[in-house]
Amino acid sequence: MRRDWPAAAVAYEESVTAAIRALGGVDVTRAAEAEPARRRLVVPPLLDQLGLAELDPWADEDESAAAMLGVRAAGVAVLPWPLAHALAVPAHLRPRIDGVYLTTGQPRRLDHLDLFQNAIAIDVGKRSATPVAAGPAQRAPLDPFACEAVARPAALGPDIDVDRIIAMRVLLDAFWVAGALTTVVDLAASHAREREQFGRPIGSFGEIRWRIADLAVARDGLDELARYTWWLVRQGDATDADVFALRVQMIEAADVVLANGHQVLGAMGLCEEHDIAVIDRHLQPVLHRPAGRVASTDLFADAVARLGFDSIYPVPPRRSPNSAPQTAYMS
């Protein structure tokens, strides 16, 4: 695996970061919470300018890498737009499907569903796809853009490879979360440098240094595993075990970063005016759908039992008559 990203993709990420910062960064998301209609007014012109929504993560290496890094840059400001949902749709399906959700069972509420005309929900257990439409808004403090999900009758056709779509959606979610966690790390580190107690920065105290180290390592670990899983997917070597391992790592990294970030910032981090409070609540939908920490771990464990897991200490599959065949996600 190459550890460096293509230069063109890195330059593209820098352009996306600069454009979102010029638009207002996290303040764009804060304003959209107060006025959800702003999402359609503010974000699409930015995406059109950058060409971000048109990227194909299954294309050549440069374009695929640009999609990953572009989503990571959008995650830095938790941009109020379902980029991972849209980019996970293969290019040949986009004329009739514009967004994809992952669920376990019948979907009840889904984030940003009102922004799609022809979305589908894929049950990760049954590997079945269902067209869904937006019902009434069901917004909650930790689910700011949720809508009721209503199943609608529609013929999807036989050309929907749900396995590949699941893998890509999980991968894009991981890059999105890695971007958001980068902001939390930066906010915590900046506060530790600037906040003083007893005549010196709080970052000089051992407890704070350990927390900063923990959250930085957790964020970097997620970024590295996301990059490796992207490489596996492009090689055609990724399986369910690899995909769900990434999701579990994403959730665990977010738990570590958010918990330690709030500890470093203290009461300030709970204030609505602080960016970490906004980032925290906008991460909750992706951390809990299609499955939270325990259910995602169950999905991972089941995949390892069926398929094995190629790691530092490889785990062989548990062979039985009921074992499903290995699924690889081809690029």
C-alpha positions as CSV (number, residue, x, y, z in Angstrom):
1,M,0.0,0.0,0.0
2,R,1.2,3.5,-0.9
3,R,1.2,5.6,2.3
4,D,1.1,8.9,0.4
5,W,-2.0,10.2,-1.4
6,P,-1.8,11.3,-5.0
7,A,-0.6,14.9,-5.3
8,A,-3.7,15.9,-7.3
9,A,-6.0,14.6,-4.6
10,V,-4.1,16.4,-1.8
11,A,-4.3,19.7,-3.8
12,Y,-8.0,19.1,-4.3
13,E,-8.5,18.6,-0.5
14,E,-6.8,21.9,0.1
15,S,-9.1,23.6,-2.3
16,V,-12.2,22.1,-0.7
17,T,-10.9,23.1,2.8
18,A,-10.3,26.7,1.7
19,A,-13.7,27.0,0.0
20,I,-15.6,25.7,3.1
21,R,-13.6,27.9,5.4
22,A,-14.4,30.9,3.2
23,L,-18.1,30.0,3.4
24,G,-18.0,30.0,7.2
25,G,-16.8,26.6,8.3
26,V,-18.8,25.1,11.1
27,D,-20.9,28.3,11.3
28,V,-22.6,27.1,8.0
29,T,-23.8,24.0,9.8
30,R,-24.9,26.0,12.9
31,A,-26.9,28.3,10.7
32,A,-28.5,25.4,8.8
33,E,-29.7,23.9,12.1
34,A,-31.6,27.0,12.8
35,E,-32.9,27.2,9.3
36,P,-32.8,23.8,7.5
37,A,-33.8,25.4,4.1
38,R,-30.4,27.1,4.0
39,R,-28.8,23.7,3.1
40,R,-30.3,24.0,-0.4
41,L,-29.4,27.6,-0.8
42,V,-25.8,27.6,0.4
43,V,-24.3,24.1,-0.1
44,P,-25.1,23.1,-3.7
45,P,-23.4,26.2,-5.3
46,L,-20.2,25.3,-3.3
47,L,-20.4,21.7,-4.4
48,D,-21.0,22.8,-8.1
49,Q,-18.0,25.1,-7.9
50,L,-15.8,22.3,-6.6
51,G,-17.3,19.5,-8.6
52,L,-17.3,17.4,-5.4
53,A,-20.7,15.9,-5.8
54,E,-19.8,14.7,-9.3
55,L,-16.7,12.6,-8.3
56,D,-16.8,8.9,-8.8
57,P,-15.0,7.0,-5.9
58,W,-14.8,3.9,-8.2
59,A,-13.0,5.8,-10.9
60,D,-9.2,5.9,-11.4
61,E,-6.9,6.4,-8.4
62,D,-6.7,10.2,-8.6
63,E,-10.4,10.7,-8.8
64,S,-11.2,8.1,-6.1
65,A,-8.6,9.6,-3.8
66,A,-10.0,13.1,-4.4
67,A,-13.5,11.8,-3.4
68,M,-12.1,10.4,-0.2
69,L,-10.2,13.5,0.7
70,G,-12.9,15.8,-0.4
71,V,-15.4,14.1,2.0
72,R,-12.8,14.3,4.8
73,A,-12.4,18.0,4.2
74,A,-16.2,18.5,4.3
75,G,-16.2,16.5,7.5
76,V,-13.9,19.0,9.1
77,A,-16.8,21.5,9.2
78,V,-19.5,18.8,9.3
79,L,-20.9,20.4,6.2
80,P,-24.7,20.1,6.3
81,W,-25.1,18.0,3.2
82,P,-25.2,14.2,2.8
83,L,-22.1,13.8,0.7
84,A,-21.3,10.2,1.7
85,H,-24.8,9.2,0.9
86,A,-24.6,10.6,-2.6
87,L,-21.1,9.6,-3.6
88,A,-21.7,6.0,-2.5
89,V,-24.1,5.7,-5.4
90,P,-22.2,4.2,-8.4
91,A,-22.0,6.5,-11.3
92,H,-24.2,4.4,-13.6
93,L,-27.0,4.4,-11.1
94,R,-27.1,8.2,-10.4
95,P,-29.6,9.1,-13.1
96,R,-32.2,7.1,-11.1
97,I,-30.8,6.9,-7.5
98,D,-29.4,10.0,-5.8
99,G,-28.7,8.8,-2.3
100,V,-28.1,5.6,-0.3
101,Y,-28.7,4.8,3.4
102,L,-27.6,1.8,5.4
103,T,-30.0,0.3,7.8
104,T,-30.6,-2.8,10.0
105,G,-34.2,-3.6,9.5
106,Q,-37.0,-1.2,8.4
107,P,-35.8,2.4,8.4
108,R,-37.8,4.8,10.6
109,R,-35.9,8.1,10.4
110,L,-33.0,9.1,8.3
111,D,-30.8,12.2,8.2
112,H,-31.1,14.6,5.3
113,L,-33.6,12.4,3.5
114,D,-35.6,15.5,2.5
115,L,-32.7,16.5,0.2
116,F,-33.1,13.4,-2.0
117,Q,-35.7,12.6,-4.6
118,N,-34.8,9.0,-5.3
119,A,-33.0,7.5,-2.3
120,I,-32.7,3.9,-1.3
121,A,-32.1,2.2,2.0
122,I,-30.0,-1.0,2.1
123,D,-30.4,-3.5,4.9
124,V,-26.9,-4.6,5.7
125,G,-28.1,-7.9,7.1
126,K,-30.6,-9.0,4.4
127,R,-28.6,-7.2,1.6
128,S,-31.8,-5.9,0.2
129,A,-32.5,-2.4,-1.1
130,T,-35.8,-0.4,-0.6
131,P,-36.7,2.9,-2.2
132,V,-37.5,5.5,0.5
133,A,-38.9,9.0,0.6
134,A,-39.0,11.7,3.2
135,G,-41.9,12.1,5.5
136,P,-42.4,14.8,8.1
137,A,-39.3,16.3,9.8
138,Q,-38.4,14.5,13.0
139,R,-35.5,16.6,14.2
140,A,-34.0,16.1,17.6
141,P,-31.0,17.6,19.4
142,L,-28.7,14.7,18.5
143,D,-30.4,14.2,15.1
144,P,-30.7,17.7,13.7
145,F,-31.8,16.9,10.1
146,A,-33.8,13.7,10.6
147,C,-36.9,13.0,8.6
148,E,-39.4,10.1,8.8
149,A,-38.5,7.5,6.3
150,V,-41.4,6.2,4.1
151,A,-41.0,3.2,1.9
152,R,-42.2,3.8,-1.6
153,P,-43.0,1.4,-4.4
154,A,-40.5,1.5,-7.2
155,A,-38.6,-1.0,-9.4
156,L,-34.9,-0.9,-8.7
157,G,-33.7,-3.2,-11.4
158,P,-31.1,-6.0,-11.1
159,D,-28.0,-3.9,-11.5
160,I,-27.6,-2.7,-7.9
161,D,-24.6,-4.3,-6.3
162,V,-25.5,-3.8,-2.7
163,D,-22.2,-5.3,-1.4
164,R,-20.1,-2.7,-3.2
165,I,-22.4,0.1,-2.2
166,I,-22.3,-0.9,1.5
167,A,-18.5,-1.0,1.4
168,M,-18.3,2.5,-0.2
169,R,-20.8,4.1,2.1
170,V,-18.9,2.8,5.2
171,L,-15.6,3.9,3.7
172,L,-16.9,7.4,3.0
173,D,-18.5,7.7,6.4
174,A,-15.1,6.9,8.0
175,F,-13.4,9.7,6.0
176,W,-16.2,12.1,7.0
177,V,-15.8,11.3,10.7
178,A,-12.0,11.5,10.4
179,G,-12.3,15.0,9.2
180,A,-14.7,16.0,12.0
181,L,-12.4,14.5,14.6
182,T,-9.5,16.4,13.2
183,T,-11.3,19.6,14.1
184,V,-11.9,18.3,17.6
185,V,-8.2,17.5,18.0
186,D,-7.3,20.9,16.8
187,L,-9.7,22.6,19.2
188,A,-8.6,20.6,22.2
189,A,-4.9,21.2,21.4
190,S,-5.4,24.9,20.8
191,H,-7.3,25.2,24.1
192,A,-4.6,23.3,26.0
193,R,-2.0,25.8,24.7
194,E,-3.9,29.0,25.3
195,R,-5.8,28.3,28.6
196,E,-3.7,29.0,31.7
197,Q,-4.0,27.8,35.3
198,F,-1.6,28.5,38.1
199,G,0.4,30.7,35.7
200,R,1.1,28.2,33.0
201,P,-0.8,26.6,30.0
202,I,-3.0,23.6,31.0
203,G,-1.3,21.6,28.3
204,S,1.8,21.4,30.5
205,F,-0.1,19.3,33.1
206,G,0.3,15.5,32.7
207,E,-3.5,14.7,32.7
208,I,-4.1,17.1,29.8
209,R,-1.1,15.9,27.8
210,W,-2.3,12.3,28.1
211,R,-5.7,13.2,26.9
212,I,-4.4,15.2,24.0
213,A,-2.1,12.2,23.1
214,D,-5.1,9.8,23.4
215,L,-7.3,11.7,21.1
216,A,-4.6,12.4,18.5
217,V,-3.7,8.8,18.3
218,A,-7.3,7.7,18.0
219,R,-7.9,10.2,15.2
220,D,-4.7,9.2,13.4
221,G,-5.6,5.5,13.8
222,L,-8.9,6.0,12.1
223,D,-7.4,7.9,9.3
224,E,-4.8,5.2,8.7
225,L,-7.3,2.4,8.7
226,A,-9.6,4.3,6.4
227,R,-6.7,4.8,3.9
228,Y,-5.8,1.1,4.2
229,T,-9.4,0.0,3.7
230,W,-9.7,2.3,0.6
231,W,-6.6,0.5,-0.8
232,L,-8.2,-2.9,-0.1
233,V,-11.4,-1.9,-1.8
234,R,-9.5,-0.6,-4.9
235,Q,-7.5,-3.9,-5.0
236,G,-10.7,-5.9,-4.8
237,D,-9.4,-7.6,-1.6
238,A,-11.8,-6.0,1.0
239,T,-14.4,-8.3,2.6
240,D,-17.3,-7.7,5.1
241,A,-14.8,-8.2,7.9
242,D,-12.6,-5.4,6.6
243,V,-15.5,-3.1,6.1
244,F,-17.1,-3.6,9.5
245,A,-13.7,-3.5,11.2
246,L,-13.4,0.1,9.8
247,R,-16.9,1.0,11.1
248,V,-16.0,-0.3,14.6
249,Q,-12.8,1.6,14.6
250,M,-14.6,4.7,13.4
251,I,-17.1,4.5,16.4
252,E,-14.4,3.8,18.9
253,A,-12.1,6.6,17.7
254,A,-15.0,9.0,17.8
255,D,-15.8,7.9,21.4
256,V,-12.2,8.5,22.5
257,V,-11.8,11.8,20.7
258,L,-15.1,13.3,21.8
259,A,-14.8,12.2,25.4
260,N,-11.2,13.5,25.8
261,G,-12.0,16.6,23.8
262,H,-14.8,17.5,26.1
263,Q,-12.7,16.7,29.2
264,V,-9.9,19.1,27.9
265,L,-12.4,21.9,27.1
266,G,-14.5,21.4,30.2
267,A,-17.8,23.3,30.4
268,M,-16.8,25.5,27.5
269,G,-17.2,22.5,25.1
270,L,-20.8,22.1,26.1
271,C,-21.8,25.6,25.1
272,E,-23.8,26.0,21.9
273,E,-21.4,28.7,20.8
274,H,-18.5,26.3,20.7
275,D,-17.8,24.3,17.6
276,I,-17.1,21.1,19.4
277,A,-20.8,21.0,20.6
278,V,-22.0,21.3,17.0
279,I,-19.6,18.7,15.7
280,D,-20.5,16.2,18.5
281,R,-24.2,16.2,17.7
282,H,-23.8,16.1,14.0
283,L,-21.6,13.0,14.3
284,Q,-24.3,11.1,16.2
285,P,-26.4,10.1,13.2
286,V,-23.5,8.5,11.4
287,L,-22.2,6.9,14.6
288,H,-25.6,5.2,15.3
289,R,-26.8,4.4,11.8
290,P,-27.0,1.7,10.6
291,A,-25.7,0.3,13.9
292,G,-24.1,1.6,17.1
293,R,-21.0,0.3,18.8
294,V,-22.4,-3.0,20.1
295,A,-24.4,-3.9,16.9
296,S,-21.5,-2.9,14.7
297,T,-19.2,-5.1,16.7
298,D,-21.7,-7.9,16.2
299,L,-21.6,-7.4,12.5
300,F,-17.8,-7.4,12.5
301,A,-17.7,-10.6,14.7
302,D,-20.1,-12.4,12.4
303,A,-18.1,-11.5,9.3
304,V,-14.9,-12.7,11.0
305,A,-16.5,-16.0,11.9
306,R,-17.7,-16.5,8.3
307,L,-14.7,-15.1,6.4
308,G,-11.7,-14.9,8.7
309,F,-9.7,-11.7,9.1
310,D,-6.3,-10.9,7.7
311,S,-4.6,-8.9,10.4
312,I,-1.3,-9.0,12.5
313,Y,-2.7,-12.2,14.0
314,P,-4.8,-13.7,11.2
315,V,-8.1,-15.3,12.2
316,P,-9.1,-18.2,10.0
317,P,-12.8,-18.5,9.0
318,R,-15.0,-20.8,11.0
319,R,-15.9,-23.4,8.5
320,S,-19.4,-24.8,8.6
321,P,-22.1,-26.0,6.1
322,N,-24.0,-22.7,6.7
323,S,-21.0,-20.4,6.1
324,A,-21.7,-17.8,3.4
325,P,-19.2,-17.4,0.6
326,Q,-16.6,-14.6,0.9
327,T,-17.6,-11.3,-0.5
328,A,-15.0,-9.1,-2.1
329,Y,-15.7,-5.5,-3.1
330,M,-14.2,-4.9,-6.5
331,S,-13.0,-1.5,-7.6
